[in-house]
Amino acid sequence: MKPFRFRLQRVLDFRRTQFQLAENDYRRAQAAVLNIQEQQATLAARKQETRISFSQLPDAMGYDLEHLPDWYRWTTTEAERLTRLEAQAVTEVENRRRALIEAQRKIRLLEHLRDRRLGQWQSAFDKELEALAADSIASRYIRR
C-alpha cells in the first residue's frame, strides 16, 4: 500500500505561513498601542513635572511664565492627538486579532481534514494488512 500523503499539505503549509504573518501583524499592532500609551504617560508626567516646578518657584517673573500657556495648549493638543492615535491603533489591533483567529480557524479545519483522512488511510491499511496476513496464512495451509 502507498504511504499516507495528504493532498492538501501545501495548502496547509501556506495557511500556517499566513497564520505566522497574521500573528506578527497582531504583535506589531499591539506594540504600536503600547508605544502610544507610553507617549501619553510621558506627556502626562512632563506636564505634571512642569506644574510642580513652576509651583515651587520662589519668585515667578512674567518672562518665566510667558511661554507656559502655549506649552499647556500644545500638551492638550498633543494629548488629543495621541488619544485619536490610540483609538485607531486599538481598532487595528482588533482587526488583526480577527484576522489571526480566522487564519487559525482555517488551519484547524485543514488539520481536522488531514486527521480524518489519516484515520481513513490507517483503517484501509489495517484491512489490507489483515487481508495480506490472512492470504499468507491460507497459502501456508494450502501448501501443506
URUR-V856784 format. One line per field, one symbol per residue. psi: psi as a letter, one per 40 degrees, with the letter a starting at -180 (. if undefined). A space follows every 10 residues. Layout:
BEGIN
psi->???
END
This chain:
BEGIN
psi->iiihhhdfdd dddddddddd dddddddddd dddddddddd dddddddddd dddddehdgh idddededdd dddddddddd dddddddddd dddddddddd dddddddddd dddddddddd dddddddddd dddddddddd ddd.
END
